[in-house]
Amino acid sequence: MANVSLRGVEKSYGDVKIVRRMDLEIHDGEFLVLVGPSGCGKSTTLRMIAGLEDINRGELLIGDKVVNGLPAKERDIAMVFQNYALYPHMDVFQNMAFGLELRKFPKAEIKTRVEQAADILALGDLLKRKPKELSGGQRQRVALGRAIVRQPKVFLFDEPLSNLDAQLRVQMRAEISRLHAQLKTTMVYVTHDQVEAMTMGTRIVVMKGGDVQQVGAPLELYTKPANRFVAGFIGTPQMNFLDARIDAGSDGPVIIAETVRLPLSGKAAAALAASKATHCTLGVRPSDLHVLGTPGAGPIIFDATIDMVEILGAVQVVHIRVGEQTMRAELPMRVPARPGETIRLAAEAEAFHVFDATSGVAIA
């Protein structure tokens, strides 16, 4: 096992900067997830760690060793790709053993390592099958097994579940998480799926346009997003955002967004006063909105018109209009909600987030 350090790491193609001065410490034995939209630089970062992309500037360390000029095969890492990359003419055992055979491991040790990995991944009955005889989930487990037998210092995963159907992705998420708990090896995982990031990572790095937006534990990113981008990217359904103005009330500043009035006090009021802003963006998650009179309803009350209802089974996502702006509320199925009707919603004051209207940085 090993820690991984990126110190001022940059990557460009010509004048296009893909990764902008990344400083990141990946702790020994942790499961770190790089997440963000397509083109944000997360896969490039992973490939720089793997040695598949050169670094233009900065230092990359695995353990205490600078590996900038070290070939991929000498970095003691194992990578699991999106497309499995299995050899079609080899059976499962041969696919898992191939990397060890290239490194001239003794046959007895190869057999032991492959059988141990097969036992961990429930592949014991499939060792003689060819990849074409396997399901997508089984092929992905073989790709995992091929990485496990290497017993590397660091595992790297590049969107390994994106080719699987929804049900199988859920199953494989659990298997990879269980694998990490069992092996306790450093793992770096790239995905564009924030649900994967939230359910698998001990820490998450949110990226956008080559920049790191925030690094933290899943719950920290969910409850205390550093900016509007993180707030909107983490969480399903996405956080609601309302354009708002800031009025100076007799008891402190009041944020007004259509019919929503949010008085601020204490640290939040001081932060808003220090920003000297007259306008802001008000954010609240759909799950923090409740029908007035039901459990969880708070003192911030407003009326909304229902536009559409999405039935999800245990809950319904209600699309609403508040004045000229739109929101969504995640409500229990027992709550009557019909398009065209007016609904009275309520939330705790602490459920709201305030972002700078221009920069998007969290104010309170």
C-alpha positions in Angstrom: 0.0 0.0 0.0 1.1 3.6 -0.5 0.0 7.2 -0.4 -0.1 9.2 -3.7 0.9 12.9 -3.8 0.2 15.4 -6.6 2.2 18.6 -6.1 1.4 21.4 -8.5 0.6 18.9 -11.3 -0.4 20.4 -14.6 -1.3 18.9 -18.0 -1.8 20.7 -21.3 -2.2 19.9 -24.9 -0.8 22.9 -26.8 -2.6 25.9 -25.4 -5.4 23.9 -23.9 -5.0 23.2 -20.2 -6.6 19.9 -19.1 -5.5 19.9 -15.5 -4.6 23.2 -13.7 -2.1 23.0 -10.9 -3.5 20.2 -8.9 -2.3 19.7 -5.3 -3.8 16.6 -3.8 -2.8 14.1 -1.1 -4.3 10.6 -1.5 -3.9 8.8 1.8 -2.5 5.3 2.2 -5.4 2.8 2.1 -8.2 5.3 1.3 -10.8 5.1 -1.5 -10.6 8.4 -3.3 -13.1 9.3 -6.1 -12.5 11.8 -8.8 -15.8 13.0 -10.1 -17.0 15.7 -12.6 -18.6 16.2 -16.0 -17.0 15.0 -19.2 -13.8 16.9 -20.1 -13.1 18.1 -16.5 -9.7 16.4 -16.4 -10.4 13.5 -14.1 -9.4 10.6 -16.4 -6.3 12.6 -17.5 -5.3 12.9 -13.8 -5.8 9.1 -13.4 -3.7 8.4 -16.5 -0.9 10.7 -15.2 -0.8 8.6 -11.9 -0.7 5.5 -14.0 2.1 6.7 -16.2 0.0 6.7 -19.4 0.2 10.5 -19.7 3.3 12.7 -19.3 3.2 15.5 -16.7 4.0 19.0 -18.0 4.7 20.5 -14.6 4.8 19.5 -11.0 5.7 16.3 -9.1 3.9 13.0 -8.7 4.9 10.7 -5.8 3.8 7.2 -5.1 4.9 6.5 -1.5 7.9 8.7 -1.0 9.3 8.3 -4.6 8.9 10.8 -7.4 7.7 8.8 -10.4 7.4 11.5 -13.1 9.9 9.8 -15.4 9.1 6.2 -14.3 7.4 4.0 -16.9 3.9 2.7 -16.1 5.2 -0.9 -15.6 7.5 0.2 -12.8 5.0 2.1 -10.7 3.5 -0.9 -9.0 0.0 0.1 -9.8 -2.9 -1.9 -11.4 -5.6 -0.2 -13.6 -9.1 -1.4 -14.4 -10.5 0.1 -17.6 -14.0 0.9 -18.8 -13.9 -1.7 -21.6 -12.5 -4.6 -19.5 -9.6 -5.2 -22.0 -9.7 -9.0 -21.7 -7.9 -11.2 -24.2 -10.7 -13.0 -26.1 -8.6 -16.1 -26.9 -7.7 -16.8 -23.3 -9.9 -18.3 -20.6 -10.5 -16.5 -17.2 -7.5 -18.2 -15.5 -5.1 -17.2 -18.3 -6.4 -13.6 -18.4 -5.8 -13.2 -14.7 -2.4 -14.9 -14.8 -1.0 -13.2 -17.9 0.5 -10.2 -16.2 2.2 -12.4 -13.7 3.6 -14.7 -16.4 5.1 -11.7 -18.2 6.9 -10.9 -14.9 8.3 -14.5 -14.7 6.5 -15.4 -11.5 6.8 -19.1 -10.5 3.8 -21.2 -11.7 2.9 -22.3 -8.2 2.7 -18.7 -7.0 0.6 -17.7 -10.1 -1.8 -20.5 -9.4 -2.1 -19.5 -5.7 -2.7 -15.8 -6.5 -5.3 -16.5 -9.2 -7.2 -18.9 -7.0 -7.2 -16.4 -4.1 -8.5 -13.6 -6.3 -11.1 -16.0 -7.9 -12.3 -16.9 -4.4 -12.6 -13.2 -3.4 -14.6 -12.4 -6.5 -16.6 -15.6 -6.7 -15.0 -16.6 -10.0 -14.0 -20.1 -9.0 -16.5 -21.9 -11.3 -15.6 -19.6 -14.3 -11.9 -20.1 -14.6 -12.1 -22.2 -17.8 -14.6 -20.0 -19.6 -13.7 -17.5 -22.4 -14.7 -13.8 -22.1 -17.5 -14.3 -24.7 -19.1 -16.8 -22.4 -19.4 -14.3 -19.6 -21.9 -11.6 -18.7 -20.9 -8.0 -18.4 -20.7 -8.2 -14.6 -18.6 -11.4 -14.8 -16.2 -9.8 -17.3 -15.7 -6.8 -15.0 -15.0 -9.1 -12.1 -12.3 -10.8 -14.2 -10.8 -7.4 -14.9 -10.8 -6.8 -11.2 -9.2 -10.2 -10.6 -6.4 -9.4 -13.0 -5.6 -6.3 -11.0 -5.9 -8.1 -7.6 -3.3 -10.8 -8.5 -0.7 -8.1 -9.0 -1.0 -7.1 -5.4 -0.1 -3.5 -6.3 0.5 -0.5 -4.1 -2.4 1.4 -5.8 -5.5 0.4 -7.7 -6.8 2.8 -10.4 -10.3 2.6 -11.8 -11.3 4.5 -15.0 -15.2 4.5 -15.1 -15.3 0.7 -14.8 -19.1 0.4 -14.5 -20.2 2.7 -17.2 -20.9 -0.1 -19.7 -23.1 -2.0 -17.2 -26.9 -1.7 -16.8 -28.3 0.1 -13.8 -29.0 -3.0 -11.6 -25.6 -4.4 -12.3 -23.9 -1.1 -11.5 -25.5 -1.2 -8.1 -24.2 -4.7 -7.5 -20.7 -4.0 -8.7 -20.5 -0.8 -6.6 -21.1 -2.9 -3.6 -18.5 -5.5 -4.7 -15.8 -2.9 -5.3 -16.5 -1.3 -1.9 -16.4 -4.7 -0.2 -13.1 -5.4 -2.1 -11.6 -2.2 -0.7 -12.6 -3.1 2.8 -11.0 -6.5 2.5 -7.8 -5.5 0.8 -7.3 -2.1 2.4 -5.3 -0.9 -0.6 -5.2 2.6 -1.9 -7.8 3.0 -4.6 -8.4 6.0 -7.0 -11.7 5.8 -8.8 -12.9 8.0 -11.7 -16.5 8.4 -12.5 -19.0 11.0 -13.9 -21.7 9.5 -11.8 -22.1 11.4 -8.5 -24.2 8.5 -7.0 -21.1 6.2 -7.4 -18.9 8.9 -5.9 -21.2 9.4 -2.9 -21.7 5.7 -2.1 -18.1 4.4 -2.7 -15.6 7.1 -1.8 -14.1 7.8 1.6 -13.2 11.2 0.1 -14.4 12.8 -3.2 -12.6 15.3 -5.5 -15.0 17.4 -7.5 -13.5 18.7 -10.7 -14.6 21.2 -13.4 -12.7 22.5 -16.3 -9.4 21.1 -15.0 -9.7 22.7 -11.6 -10.4 21.1 -8.3 -13.6 22.6 -6.9 -13.7 20.9 -3.5 -12.2 17.9 -1.7 -14.0 16.2 1.2 -16.0 13.4 2.6 -19.3 12.6 0.8 -21.5 14.1 3.6 -19.3 17.2 3.8 -19.8 17.9 0.1 -23.5 17.3 0.4 -24.1 19.5 3.4 -21.4 22.1 3.0 -20.7 22.6 -0.7 -18.0 25.1 -1.4 -19.8 26.7 -4.4 -22.9 26.5 -6.6 -21.2 24.0 -9.0 -20.5 21.4 -6.2 -24.0 22.0 -4.7 -25.6 21.3 -8.1 -23.4 18.4 -9.0 -23.7 16.4 -5.8 -27.1 15.2 -4.8 -30.1 13.7 -6.7 -32.5 15.4 -7.5 -30.2 18.4 -8.0 -30.4 21.3 -5.6 -32.9 24.0 -6.4 -31.4 27.5 -7.1 -33.4 30.7 -7.0 -32.2 34.2 -8.0 -32.6 36.4 -4.9 -32.1 39.9 -3.6 -30.8 40.9 -0.2 -32.8 43.5 1.9 -31.6 45.1 5.1 -34.2 44.1 7.7 -34.6 45.7 11.1 -33.4 42.5 12.8 -30.8 41.7 10.2 -30.6 40.9 6.4 -33.4 39.2 4.7 -33.0 37.2 1.5 -36.0 37.4 -0.8 -36.6 35.1 -3.7 -40.1 35.4 -5.1 -42.4 34.4 -2.2 -39.5 32.9 -0.2 -38.3 35.1 2.6 -35.2 33.9 4.5 -34.1 36.1 7.5 -30.5 35.6 8.5 -28.8 36.0 11.9 -25.5 35.2 13.6 -22.6 33.9 11.4 -24.7 33.8 8.3 -25.8 37.4 8.6 -22.2 38.5 9.4 -20.9 36.6 6.3 -23.5 38.2 4.1 -22.7 41.7 5.5 -19.0 41.1 4.9 -19.7 40.2 1.2 -21.5 43.6 0.7 -23.7 41.8 -1.9 -27.1 43.1 -3.0 -28.1 39.9 -4.9 -27.3 36.2 -4.4 -28.4 32.7 -5.3 -30.5 30.8 -2.8 -30.2 27.0 -2.8 -32.3 24.3 -1.1 -32.4 20.6 -1.8 -35.7 19.0 -2.9 -35.6 16.6 0.0 -35.5 19.5 2.5 -38.9 20.8 1.3 -41.9 19.6 3.2 -45.7 20.2 3.0 -46.7 22.5 5.8 -48.0 20.6 8.8 -46.0 17.4 8.0 -42.8 16.2 9.9 -39.7 18.2 8.9 -41.6 21.4 8.0 -39.9 24.5 9.3 -40.6 28.2 9.7 -39.8 29.2 6.2 -43.1 28.9 4.4 -44.1 29.7 0.8 -46.7 28.8 -1.8 -46.0 27.2 -5.1 -47.9 26.0 -8.1 -47.5 22.3 -9.2 -46.4 21.9 -12.9 -45.6 18.2 -13.1 -45.3 15.1 -10.8 -42.8 12.3 -11.3 -43.7 9.1 -9.5 -40.6 7.2 -8.3 -42.2 4.6 -6.1 -41.6 5.5 -2.4 -41.4 9.2 -3.2 -42.6 11.7 -5.9 -40.6 14.5 -7.4 -43.0 17.5 -7.7 -42.0 20.2 -10.2 -43.3 23.5 -8.9 -43.3 27.2 -9.8 -42.5 29.8 -7.2 -43.4 33.1 -8.9 -41.4 33.1 -12.2 -38.8 30.5 -11.1 -39.0 26.8 -10.9 -38.1 24.3 -8.2 -38.5 20.6 -7.3 -39.7 19.0 -4.1 -39.2 15.4 -3.1 -42.4 14.4 -1.2 -43.8 11.2 0.2 -46.4 9.4 -2.0 -49.1 10.0 0.6 -49.0 13.7 -0.1 -51.6 14.6 -2.7 -50.0 16.5 -5.6 -51.8 17.3 -8.8 -50.7 19.6 -11.7 -52.3 23.0 -11.5 -52.9 23.0 -7.8 -51.3 25.3 -5.2 -49.2 23.7 -2.5 -47.8 25.2 0.7 -44.3 24.2 1.4 -42.0 24.8 4.4 -38.3 24.2 5.3 -35.9 24.8 8.1 -33.8 28.0 7.7 -30.7 25.8 8.1 -31.7 23.9 4.9 -31.0 26.9 2.7 -27.6 27.7 1.1 -26.5 31.2 0.0 -24.1 31.6 -2.9 -22.5 34.7 -4.5 -24.5 35.6 -7.5 -21.5 36.2 -9.7 -18.7 33.8 -8.5 -21.0 31.1 -7.2 -18.9 30.8 -4.0 -20.8 29.8 -0.8 -21.5 32.8 1.4 -23.6 31.2 4.1 
